[in-house]
Amino acid sequence: MNISWGNIAKKISEIVGEENITTSLVDLITYSSDASIDSGMPNLVVWPTTPEQISKIVKLANEYHFPIIPRGAGTGLSGGAVPKYGGVILDLSRMNKILEISTQDLQVLVEAGVVADDLNQELAKHGLFFPPDPASSSAATIGGMLAENAGGIRAVKYGTTREWVLGLEVVLPTGEVLWVGRRAMKWVAGYDLVRLFIGSEGTLGIITKALLKVRPLPETALSAFAMFSSLEQAVHCVYKIIIEGLEPSKVEFLDQITLDAISKYTGTSFPPGEAAIIIELDGEKLSVEKRLERLIEIFKEEKALSYDVARTPEENMRIWQARKAALPALSSVKPTVVIEDVTVPISKLPYMVKVVQEISKKFNIPVATFGHVGDGNFHPCILLDIRNRDEVERMEKCALEIAKAAIKVGGTVSGEHGIGTLKMNMYRHEAPTELVKLLLKIKRALDPNNIMNPGKIFPKEYLEGNA
Ligand SMILES: Cc1cc2nc3c(=O)[nH]c(=O)nc-3n(C[C@H](O)[C@H](O)[C@H](O)COP(=O)(O)OP(=O)(O)OC[C@H]3O[C@@H](n4cnc5c(N)ncnc54)[C@H](O)[C@@H]3O)c2cc1C
């Protein structure tokens, strides 16, 4: 069908008002990419403010067969919010109200465009917090976190976003507005559609509201930093901390390239060594102190070159701000950073980290490695200049080989960033054909006209009947 975008723009501005739609070239270019290396031009960008407006736009999309791409803050790293086939970007960032904080039930009801840090700032006033904590929390929206099942720095203890959701309001790909889930802490009443929408990368509907679980803030939190003479030693130390049941709330590791980049980028100076780990222990004060003692013993047993404990909130914040700067810091080393997201069973971590180093050498391309690691998730970052075709070819081979190595030991190509457009090629190696066929049946049942975020997770042709 030939789409007259002038006509569509007119119809959508009648729904949302002229001030909430743009076709300006500068705006379209701004919305043509997310935080990944992928891009594609949209035809329109819309800022809806109610589910009813979204429902009307979606019905229009079904009538005229144009793609709808939901978008939060555009911090996604797998190309999820990139309009590969043009269409309308629905930017949810103006639906950013915290609607209800229930201290009695430890629940919060939010609109999808609420930013994670804003939510935690508000919750802190009530002595509460929402644990999922991506390093992008100063910008990432709850809708984007739900759509990607974001993990982050606290996932090792508190799990990923999925574990903190009770209910969702969703505009289905056919335009109906549906509430899924209950306020009750548990239920077995029909299929769990809440979990179906979480991690669906905007391909099964638009999340407009979320009922989230929250927790009382821990009494205290202490962070420790240790430096090692090799990456494998650092990772082995992490393995020991987890397997002994010290229950850290954060475990991050950083290799030499990443440490150097952070030093230059933030001015932080690190003691000598090849790899560092940063650990946070939270909870009741006495328990934290006791676990900290054992943590320091483990550092010594695992032959840390040096270690330090951040005891004041300021020191604590400085350490974690340095960690959160890892990705932006690496972007200043080479023009392009391609971030992988492999996750393996924790016993396979030391092996996997070593394999990544070997693959980097094999393809003669630098790979910086950092990550949450305590839950088996880490981020090999391939550094290159995307304008150099030879480097791009080596990067693609390197990324695929890393992915295959993770799959071979029972891992996955994506622990928290999603498949999007960039990991489709790797996902083919992870998911058996029968599984992909089942996912496609679900997608077709919900989105018969394939208007919701086409070209993500599986190639568009699959949905046109060629799978
Ligand atoms: C510096 C940096 C650090 C990061 N650190 C982490 C980390 O530690 N852990 C982690 O998990 N991720 C991390 N990320 C990735 C990213 O921040 C997360 O995936 C985040 O959840 C994306 O949120 P967003 O609002 O930016 O979503 P967007 O990028 O706008 O969208 C992401 C996907 O969600 C879909 N979507 C967005 N909103 C909705 C909605 N309301 N309904 C349906 N679908 C929707 C989009 O279509 C797209 O497919 C990091 C990114 C950066 C740039």
PDBQT file of the ligand as one rigid body, heavy atoms in Angstrom, charges set to zero:
ROOT
HETATM    1  C1  LIG A 501      25.567   3.979  28.941  1.00  0.00    +0.000 C 
HETATM    2  C2  LIG A 501      24.550   2.870  28.911  1.00  0.00    +0.000 A 
HETATM    3  C3  LIG A 501      24.555   1.926  29.930  1.00  0.00    +0.000 A 
HETATM    4  C4  LIG A 501      23.620   0.884  29.918  1.00  0.00    +0.000 A 
HETATM    5  N1  LIG A 501      23.614  -0.006  30.946  1.00  0.00    +0.000 NA
HETATM    6  C5  LIG A 501      22.699  -0.997  30.984  1.00  0.00    +0.000 A 
HETATM    7  C6  LIG A 501      22.700  -1.928  32.066  1.00  0.00    +0.000 A 
HETATM    8  O1  LIG A 501      23.516  -1.862  32.982  1.00  0.00    +0.000 OA
HETATM    9  N2  LIG A 501      21.774  -2.908  32.039  1.00  0.00    +0.000 N 
HETATM   10  C7  LIG A 501      20.833  -3.020  31.042  1.00  0.00    +0.000 A 
HETATM   11  O2  LIG A 501      20.006  -3.922  31.082  1.00  0.00    +0.000 OA
HETATM   12  N3  LIG A 501      20.833  -2.145  29.998  1.00  0.00    +0.000 NA
HETATM   13  C8  LIG A 501      21.723  -1.144  29.949  1.00  0.00    +0.000 A 
HETATM   14  N4  LIG A 501      21.725  -0.255  28.899  1.00  0.00    +0.000 N 
HETATM   15  C9  LIG A 501      20.743  -0.426  27.811  1.00  0.00    +0.000 C 
HETATM   16  C10 LIG A 501      19.445   0.414  27.942  1.00  0.00    +0.000 C 
HETATM   17  O3  LIG A 501      19.650   1.534  28.764  1.00  0.00    +0.000 OA
HETATM   18  C11 LIG A 501      18.293  -0.430  28.462  1.00  0.00    +0.000 C 
HETATM   19  O4  LIG A 501      17.957  -1.411  27.488  1.00  0.00    +0.000 OA
HETATM   20  C12 LIG A 501      17.027   0.367  28.782  1.00  0.00    +0.000 C 
HETATM   21  O5  LIG A 501      16.100  -0.501  29.369  1.00  0.00    +0.000 OA
HETATM   22  C13 LIG A 501      16.406   1.032  27.576  1.00  0.00    +0.000 C 
HETATM   23  O6  LIG A 501      15.451   1.986  28.031  1.00  0.00    +0.000 OA
HETATM   24  P1  LIG A 501      14.977   3.174  27.070  1.00  0.00    +0.000 P 
HETATM   25  O7  LIG A 501      13.891   3.898  27.767  1.00  0.00    +0.000 OA
HETATM   26  O8  LIG A 501      16.128   3.981  26.638  1.00  0.00    +0.000 OA
HETATM   27  O9  LIG A 501      14.387   2.331  25.852  1.00  0.00    +0.000 OA
HETATM   28  P2  LIG A 501      14.576   2.562  24.280  1.00  0.00    +0.000 P 
HETATM   29  O10 LIG A 501      15.993   2.444  23.905  1.00  0.00    +0.000 OA
HETATM   30  O11 LIG A 501      13.854   3.775  23.865  1.00  0.00    +0.000 OA
HETATM   31  O12 LIG A 501      13.789   1.297  23.729  1.00  0.00    +0.000 OA
HETATM   32  C14 LIG A 501      14.291   0.001  23.937  1.00  0.00    +0.000 C 
HETATM   33  C15 LIG A 501      13.287  -1.026  23.395  1.00  0.00    +0.000 C 
HETATM   34  O13 LIG A 501      12.102  -0.980  24.156  1.00  0.00    +0.000 OA
HETATM   35  C16 LIG A 501      10.967  -0.687  23.330  1.00  0.00    +0.000 C 
HETATM   36  N5  LIG A 501      10.116   0.182  24.139  1.00  0.00    +0.000 N 
HETATM   37  C17 LIG A 501      10.459   1.349  24.756  1.00  0.00    +0.000 A 
HETATM   38  N6  LIG A 501       9.430   1.810  25.462  1.00  0.00    +0.000 NA
HETATM   39  C18 LIG A 501       8.415   0.930  25.294  1.00  0.00    +0.000 A 
HETATM   40  C19 LIG A 501       7.082   0.852  25.761  1.00  0.00    +0.000 A 
HETATM   41  N7  LIG A 501       6.570   1.780  26.567  1.00  0.00    +0.000 N 
HETATM   42  N8  LIG A 501       6.312  -0.192  25.367  1.00  0.00    +0.000 NA
HETATM   43  C20 LIG A 501       6.807  -1.147  24.560  1.00  0.00    +0.000 A 
HETATM   44  N9  LIG A 501       8.056  -1.129  24.085  1.00  0.00    +0.000 NA
HETATM   45  C21 LIG A 501       8.846  -0.109  24.452  1.00  0.00    +0.000 A 
HETATM   46  C22 LIG A 501      11.545  -0.052  22.083  1.00  0.00    +0.000 C 
HETATM   47  O14 LIG A 501      10.713  -0.257  20.958  1.00  0.00    +0.000 OA
HETATM   48  C23 LIG A 501      12.868  -0.795  21.963  1.00  0.00    +0.000 C 
HETATM   49  O15 LIG A 501      12.658  -2.037  21.338  1.00  0.00    +0.000 OA
HETATM   50  C24 LIG A 501      22.664   0.787  28.864  1.00  0.00    +0.000 A 
HETATM   51  C25 LIG A 501      22.677   1.741  27.838  1.00  0.00    +0.000 A 
HETATM   52  C26 LIG A 501      23.618   2.764  27.852  1.00  0.00    +0.000 A 
HETATM   53  C27 LIG A 501      23.583   3.761  26.741  1.00  0.00    +0.000 C 
ENDROOT
TORSDOF 0
